[in-house]
């Protein structure tokens, strides 16, 4: 059963649409609009609330030996964008991998890469070269999507969702944009999309300003942890 919080959000979308024809639109369409809006926001927002770090311990099944020996593991299901990938274990052997955009050359046996430690994202997998030993720990930091807006999509369990619970207005503007697209009202669709983007830009700018005020040593640490993209 949907949570009262989500039910209230569905009703709020109808209220803010302020059009009689919206009353005949099924709840399933409003729910779709809210979920589409959440995906849109996640793709645009770059705030600490979406940052996440997780570790992956290499097992034998992760190591592939074809033309080149490399390590492969699945991309996190909630991934939006990687910030960094590092090997943090064994102790004393920590280093950062650099992303390569040369997807063909990455797998060629006799082509060397410009960077000693490289990684590549293809389809639903991450590939790391050179191959890591079994037991090594890979730390990935990335922007991610948050949990379900509706508890019925999460086994009936309601969990905190920063976008829904703290930044509802951005979710609302985005959902109204999708709702008016459904109604073929391009003027209102564009209006609410611009409102959502304006508020997203404000949050991102606030975060950029906060980072710019950090002490130099902390900024250097953050920069060192983030992944550089290198065309080979």
N, C-alpha and C positions, 0 to 999 in steps of 0.2 A: 504494500500500500504506500502511495506517495506520502512524504512527510508533510505536516502542516505548513512548514516553511516553504516547501516547493509549491504546494497548492496555492499559497498566498502569492507567490511569485507569478504563477500562471494567471491568477485573477488580476494581478497588477498590470500585466502585459495587456490584458483586455481593456482595463480601465484607461490606461494611457493611450491606447489606440484611438479611443473616443469616436468609434464609428459603429453604427448599428449592425452592419453586416458582420462585424467581428464576433457577435454573439452566437452566430450559427457555425463558426469554425470549430472543428473538433479539438478537444484538449490535446490530442496527439500531435496536431500541427503546431500548437503553441509550444509544446514540449520540444518538438524538433527545432523550432526557432530559437529557443533558449540554449539548446545544445550546440546549434550552429554558431550562435553568438559566443558561447564559451570557447569553442575551437578558434574562432576569429580572434578573440582577445588573447588567447594563449600564444598564437602565432606572432602577435604584435608586442605584447608586454615583455619587458626585460627588467624585472624587479626581483629582489631577494626572495620574495615569497614563492617564486617559481624555481629557484635554484635548488638542486639536490645533488648529493654525492653518494655513490654506492661503490662497494668493492666487489670484485669478482676474482675468485681463486681459480687459477688455471688447473684443469684436470687433463688427463691424457686425451680425452675426446675433443678437446679444444685445439689440439696441435695437428696441423695438416701438413703432409709431406708430399708435394707434387713437384712442379718445376722448382719451386722455392719452398723452404720450410717456414711456415708462418703460424700464428695463433689466431683463432677465430672464435668469436662469441656473439651471442644475439644482442641486437639493439634493444634497450629498454622499451617496453611497450608504451610508456608515457612520454617518450623523448620528443622534444621540440628542436633543440639545438645543443650540440656539444660545446662545452667551454674548454675542457682539458681532459686528457687521458694520460695517466702517469703509472709507472710501475713503482710501488711503494714497499715491496718486499721481494727478496730477502733484505733484511736490515743492512744499511750501508751501501745499498745498490739501487738507490732511488733515482729515477730519471724520467723526463717528460718526452712523450712521443709527439712528433710534428705531423700534422695532416698533409698528405700528398693528394693532389688532384689528378695525378697521372694514373688512372685506373687500369689502363692496359699495361703500362710499364711496370706496375707494382708486381704483377704476376709473371713477368718475363724472366726466364732463368738467368740470362747473361746481362741484363740491364741493371746497372747499379743506381741506387737512389741517392739524391743529393744529401739526404739526411740519414745518419746512422740509424736512428730510431724513428720509424715511420708508422703511421696508421692510415687506414682508408675505410670509408663507409660506403658499402655497396649493398643495395636491396635492404634486407633486414639484418645484416651482419656487419660487425667490425672486424677488420683484419689488421694484425699487428706484425711488423717485421723489425728486427729478426725474431724468430720464434722464442717464446718464453719457456722457462723450465716449469715442469709440473710443480705446483705449490706456490708459484709466484702470485702476488696479489696485484691486480690492476685496479686503480682508483679512477673512476670516471665522474666528472662533474658536468652537469648539464641543466638546461632549462627543461621543465617538464609540465605536462598537463596535470591538473589537480584531480581529486576524486570526483565521483559522480555527483551531479547536482541533485538528483532524485534518489532517495534511499531504495526505491524499488529497482533501481539499476545496480544496487550494491547489496543484494540479499536482504533488504529491509533494514539495514543498519545505517543510521544517520551519522555522518562524520563531518568534521569541520571542513569547510571549503572557503578559502579566503576570498575568492572572486564572488561567490554567491553571498557570503555572510558579511563581508566588509566593503565590497565594491559593487554592490548590487546595481547601482545606477549605470555603470558601464555595461553590465550584462543586459540591463533593460533596454538601453539605447540600441545595442546590437540586435537584440531579439525583435525589436520593433522594425528595424530595417529589413530583416528577413520576412517578417509578417507582411509588410507592405509590398515586398517583392512578390509574395504569394497572392496579394490582392491586385497586382499589376498597377500599383500606385508608385511610379518612379520618383515623383517629386518627394514624397514622404520617405521613400526608401533611402534616397540620397541624403536627405536631411538628417535622419537618425544615424546613418553610417558616419557622416561627418561629425556628429556629436560624440559618437563612440570613439572615433579616432582622435578627436581633440582631447578627450579626457585621458586616453591612453598615452598620448604624447606628453601630457602634463605629468603623469606619474613617472614616465621614463625620464623626463627632464629633471624631475625632482631627485631621482636616483642618481643621475649623472652628476648633478650638483653635489650631492652628498659624498659621492666617491671622490670628486675633485678636491674636497676639503679634507680628505684623509691625509695623515702624515705621509711624507715621501716614502719612507721605508715600507709602509703598508701598501701603498699604491704599487711600488715595485714588486712586492710579493704577489699581489693579485695579477699584475701583468705577466709575471714569470709563470704563473700557474695556468694562464689562459693559453689556448692552442693557437699557434700561428698557422695560416694556410700557405703552402708553398707549391707553386706550379713547377713541376719537374720537366 
